[in-house]
């Protein structure tokens, strides 16, 4: 029997037709874009994430772009991002003419290194060519970044902070979501995410009332929102009164219907993923260079289960021969990619990123991974003698 890297159908079967029923109800409603289920999901998502506001959008990439647009990012602005992440984290910065500055990672968590971040901010200020404006921290593989340390750095330098939780939504530090420290949290509902829909989608969470209005405007073509109508009379649909140059980034009703059902079971699924990861750690520790490290008090959603192996590519080939899928995140970090290698990087380069890119490999992980299948995966890893 083949092993799934992420078994979406197991979850679908477990939910027993609830998702299909929700999808059909959305289809039969005729309100296919931003229909009532979108508002219902946004309310539930905000409650789960400890936020005053949650705003759905078309995907996780545009979720990152929306707050940058609202903050008026422009040429000459610097946005500090890890290089060891998916390209979307940095991609949105040049969209607005700003410049990404690439930062190294902590060797154990793979998340942005606060010490290197502060050194890069100070170096950027000293150089005087760019204006530091924003830090985007990524919750890589599901684990929260070191938000208390990053927030302190942002406060010292007057920077905005985005928690890019495209992979890590649901992660916490001592019970608190990243929004406790960040100005906004963004996430993705790509199907492979722990909280994923059946197409594409994303969201922005914030406690800032004014920012929430601005993002609501930008996601719908710069439409007028409540604050724009103070002292103004407009009797028509506000999407026809354009106060800003926005974009079309709306969450489909069918996807919101799917997500409503998935969010109901998401807390329990994080518990299941945590149990599976702990078992992986125990069984694999003798056979690999490193299993995932989780600081005390942190909860990961375990979007990926990532180990280190000195012969990563040999192990991947061996696993493939054994019928075990694997994935490498990320074989080429952003600062070495042709689209981004002209952008600045922090002082002394990114040696940890460049070391880890050669040894990391991710194994099958999902909430429905049973112990028998997990044992097959572990045995396949342990049997590699290369």
C-alpha positions in Angstrom: 0.0 0.0 0.0 1.4 3.4 -1.0 2.0 6.0 1.7 0.6 9.5 1.3 2.9 12.4 2.2 -0.2 14.4 3.3 -3.4 12.3 3.3 -6.2 14.8 2.6 -8.7 12.0 1.8 -8.3 10.4 5.2 -9.5 13.7 6.8 -12.4 13.9 4.3 -13.6 10.4 5.1 -13.3 11.1 8.9 -15.5 14.1 8.7 -18.2 11.9 7.2 -19.8 14.0 4.5 -19.9 17.3 6.5 -17.7 19.1 4.0 -19.6 17.9 1.0 -22.8 19.0 2.6 -21.4 22.4 3.4 -20.1 22.8 -0.1 -23.4 21.9 -1.7 -25.2 24.4 0.6 -22.8 27.1 -0.6 -23.4 26.1 -4.2 -27.2 26.1 -3.8 -27.1 29.5 -2.1 -25.9 31.2 -5.3 -23.6 33.6 -3.3 -20.4 32.2 -4.7 -18.0 35.1 -3.7 -17.9 36.6 -0.2 -21.2 35.0 0.7 -22.5 34.6 4.3 -20.2 31.6 5.1 -17.2 33.9 4.6 -18.3 36.2 7.4 -19.2 33.1 9.5 -15.7 31.7 8.9 -14.0 35.0 9.6 -15.7 35.3 12.9 -14.8 31.8 14.0 -11.2 32.2 12.7 -10.8 35.5 14.7 -12.0 33.7 17.8 -9.6 30.8 17.4 -6.6 33.1 16.6 -7.3 35.5 19.5 -7.9 38.4 17.1 -10.5 41.2 16.9 -10.6 40.9 13.1 -10.0 38.2 10.6 -10.3 39.0 6.9 -10.4 36.3 4.3 -8.6 36.8 1.0 -7.7 34.9 -2.2 -4.5 33.3 -1.0 -1.7 33.4 1.6 0.6 35.5 -0.7 -1.9 38.3 -1.1 -2.5 38.1 2.7 1.1 39.2 3.1 0.8 42.0 0.5 -2.4 43.5 2.0 -0.9 44.9 5.2 2.2 46.1 3.3 -0.2 48.0 1.0 -2.1 49.5 3.9 1.2 50.6 5.5 2.2 52.4 2.3 5.3 50.5 1.6 7.3 52.1 -1.2 10.7 52.2 -3.0 13.5 52.7 -0.5 11.8 50.8 2.3 13.5 47.7 3.7 11.6 44.6 4.8 13.6 42.0 6.8 12.7 38.4 5.9 14.3 35.0 6.4 15.8 33.4 3.3 14.9 29.9 4.4 11.2 30.0 3.5 8.9 29.8 0.5 9.3 32.6 -2.0 6.0 34.2 -1.2 7.4 35.7 2.0 9.8 37.9 0.0 7.9 38.0 -3.3 5.4 40.6 -2.1 8.1 43.1 -1.1 9.3 43.9 -4.7 5.7 44.1 -5.8 5.5 47.4 -4.0 9.0 48.6 -5.0 10.5 47.9 -1.6 13.6 45.8 -0.9 13.8 42.5 1.0 16.8 42.1 3.3 17.6 38.4 3.9 18.2 37.2 7.5 19.8 34.0 8.7 18.0 31.4 10.8 18.3 29.8 14.3 20.1 26.4 13.7 17.6 24.5 15.8 14.2 26.0 15.0 15.0 27.2 11.4 13.1 30.4 12.2 14.5 33.9 11.8 17.5 34.5 14.1 16.8 37.6 16.3 20.5 38.4 16.8 21.2 38.4 13.1 18.0 40.4 12.5 19.0 43.2 14.8 22.5 43.3 13.3 21.0 43.6 9.9 18.6 46.4 10.9 21.5 48.3 12.5 23.7 47.8 9.4 20.9 49.0 7.2 20.5 52.1 9.3 24.2 52.8 9.3 24.4 52.4 5.5 21.6 54.9 5.0 20.4 53.6 1.6 17.2 51.9 2.8 14.6 52.8 5.4 13.8 49.9 7.8 10.0 49.5 7.9 8.8 45.9 8.5 9.9 42.5 9.7 8.2 39.4 8.4 8.8 36.4 10.7 7.9 33.0 9.4 6.5 30.1 11.5 8.5 27.6 9.5 7.3 24.0 9.5 4.6 24.9 12.0 6.7 26.2 14.8 6.3 29.8 16.1 9.2 32.2 15.6 10.8 33.8 18.7 8.2 36.5 18.8 9.0 38.0 22.3 12.6 38.7 21.1 11.6 39.8 17.6 8.9 42.2 19.0 11.4 43.8 21.3 13.7 44.4 18.3 10.9 45.9 16.3 9.9 48.2 19.1 13.4 49.4 19.5 13.6 50.4 15.9 10.0 51.4 15.2 9.2 48.6 12.8 6.0 46.8 12.0 5.9 43.0 12.5 4.1 40.4 10.4 3.7 36.9 11.6 3.7 34.8 8.4 1.8 31.8 9.6 1.1 30.3 6.2 2.6 27.1 7.6 2.2 27.7 11.3 -1.3 28.9 11.9 -2.4 27.5 15.2 1.0 27.5 16.8 1.4 29.2 20.2 4.0 30.4 22.7 2.9 29.7 26.3 -0.7 29.5 25.1 -0.6 32.8 23.1 -0.9 33.1 19.3 1.7 35.1 17.4 -0.7 38.0 17.2 0.0 38.8 20.8 3.3 40.3 19.5 2.7 40.9 15.8 0.8 43.7 14.2 -0.8 41.2 11.9 -0.8 37.4 11.4 -1.2 36.1 7.9 -2.1 32.6 6.8 -2.7 30.4 3.8 -5.5 27.8 3.3 -3.7 26.0 0.4 -5.0 22.4 0.6 -1.7 21.0 2.0 -1.7 23.3 5.0 -2.9 21.9 8.3 -6.0 24.2 8.0 -6.5 23.9 4.2 -9.4 24.3 1.9 -10.2 22.6 -1.4 -8.8 25.3 -3.6 -6.9 28.4 -2.6 -7.5 31.0 0.2 -5.8 33.1 2.8 -6.5 35.4 5.7 -5.2 38.4 7.7 -5.7 38.7 11.4 -5.3 41.9 13.4 -6.4 43.7 16.5 -6.1 47.1 14.7 -9.5 48.4 13.9 -8.3 51.0 11.4 -5.9 48.6 9.7 -8.7 46.0 9.3 -10.8 48.6 7.5 -7.9 49.4 5.2 -7.3 45.8 4.4 -11.0 45.2 3.7 -10.8 48.1 1.2 -7.6 46.9 -0.5 -8.9 43.3 -0.9 -11.9 44.6 -2.9 -10.4 47.0 -5.4 -9.9 49.8 -2.9 -13.6 50.2 -2.1 -14.9 52.7 0.3 -15.1 51.5 3.9 -16.8 53.0 7.0 -14.1 55.5 7.8 -14.2 56.8 4.2 -17.9 57.6 4.4 -17.7 59.9 7.4 -19.2 63.2 6.2 -19.9 61.7 2.8 -23.1 60.5 1.2 -23.0 57.6 -1.3 -26.2 55.6 -1.9 -24.6 52.9 -4.1 -22.5 49.8 -3.5 -19.3 50.9 -1.9 -17.3 48.8 -4.4 -18.1 51.6 -6.9 -16.5 54.3 -4.7 -12.8 53.6 -5.0 -10.7 55.3 -2.3 -7.5 53.4 -2.9 -5.8 51.4 -5.7 -6.6 47.9 -4.5 -6.7 44.4 -5.8 -9.2 41.6 -6.2 -8.4 39.2 -3.3 -11.7 37.7 -2.1 -12.3 34.4 -0.4 -14.8 32.1 -2.3 -17.9 31.1 -0.4 -17.4 27.4 -1.2 -13.9 27.5 0.4 -15.2 29.3 3.4 -17.8 26.5 3.8 -15.0 23.9 3.7 -12.9 25.8 6.3 -15.8 26.2 8.7 -16.0 22.5 9.1 -12.2 22.0 9.2 -11.8 24.7 11.8 -14.2 22.8 14.1 -11.7 19.9 14.3 -8.5 21.8 14.0 -7.6 22.0 17.7 -8.0 18.3 18.1 -5.9 17.7 14.9 -3.1 19.8 16.3 -3.1 17.5 19.4 -2.9 14.5 17.1 -0.1 16.0 15.1 1.8 16.7 18.3 1.5 13.1 19.4 2.6 11.8 16.0 5.6 14.2 16.1 6.6 13.1 19.6 6.5 9.5 18.5 8.6 10.3 15.4 11.2 12.0 17.6 11.5 9.1 20.0 11.9 6.5 17.2 14.1 8.4 14.8 16.5 10.1 17.2 19.1 7.2 17.0 19.0 7.2 13.2 19.4 10.8 12.1 21.5 13.8 12.7 18.7 15.8 14.3 15.0 15.5 15.0 12.9 18.7 15.3 13.6 20.9 18.3 10.6 22.6 20.1 11.4 25.1 22.8 9.6 24.7 26.1 6.2 26.3 26.1 5.9 26.3 22.3 3.2 24.4 20.4 3.7 23.6 16.7 1.0 22.6 14.3 3.6 20.3 12.7 2.8 21.4 9.1 5.9 19.4 8.2 8.0 17.0 10.1 11.6 17.8 9.2 14.8 15.9 10.2 18.4 16.4 9.3 20.6 13.7 7.7 24.2 14.1 6.5 23.4 12.2 3.3 20.0 13.8 2.7 19.8 13.1 -1.1 20.9 9.5 -0.6 18.2 9.0 2.1 15.6 10.5 -0.2 16.5 8.0 -2.9 16.4 5.1 -0.5 13.0 6.2 0.9 11.7 6.5 -2.6 12.8 2.9 -3.3 11.0 1.8 -0.1 7.8 3.5 -1.2 8.1 6.3 1.3 7.6 9.8 0.0 9.6 12.7 1.3 10.2 16.4 0.4 13.0 18.9 0.7 12.1 22.4 2.0 14.0 24.4 0.7 16.8 23.2 -1.6 17.8 26.7 -2.7 17.2 29.5 -0.1 15.9 32.8 -1.5 19.1 34.8 -1.3 20.6 32.3 -3.8 17.7 32.3 -6.1 18.0 34.1 -9.5 15.0 36.3 -8.8 16.3 37.5 -5.4 20.1 37.2 -5.3 20.6 40.9 -6.0 19.0 41.9 -2.8 20.9 42.6 0.4 21.5 40.1 3.2 22.5 40.5 6.8 26.1 40.9 8.1 28.4 37.9 7.6 26.0 36.3 5.2 23.7 33.4 6.0 25.9 30.5 6.9 23.3 28.6 9.0 20.8 28.8 6.1 23.4 27.5 3.7 24.3 24.6 5.9 20.8 23.5 6.7 19.6 23.6 3.1 21.9 20.6 2.4 20.7 18.3 5.2 17.0 18.8 5.9 14.3 16.4 4.6 10.6 16.2 5.6 8.7 12.9 6.1 5.0 12.2 5.8 2.9 14.1 8.4 -0.8 14.6 8.8 -3.3 14.2 11.6 -4.5 10.8 10.4 -1.1 9.1 10.2 -1.5 5.8 12.0 1.2 4.0 14.0 1.6 1.1 11.6 2.3 3.5 8.7 4.6 5.5 10.8 6.5 2.4 11.8 7.0 1.7 8.1 8.4 5.2 7.6 10.7 4.9 10.6 12.0 1.5 9.5 12.7 2.8 6.1 14.8 5.7 7.5 16.6 3.4 10.0 17.5 0.9 7.3 19.5 3.4 5.3 23.2 2.8 5.8 24.6 5.3 3.4 
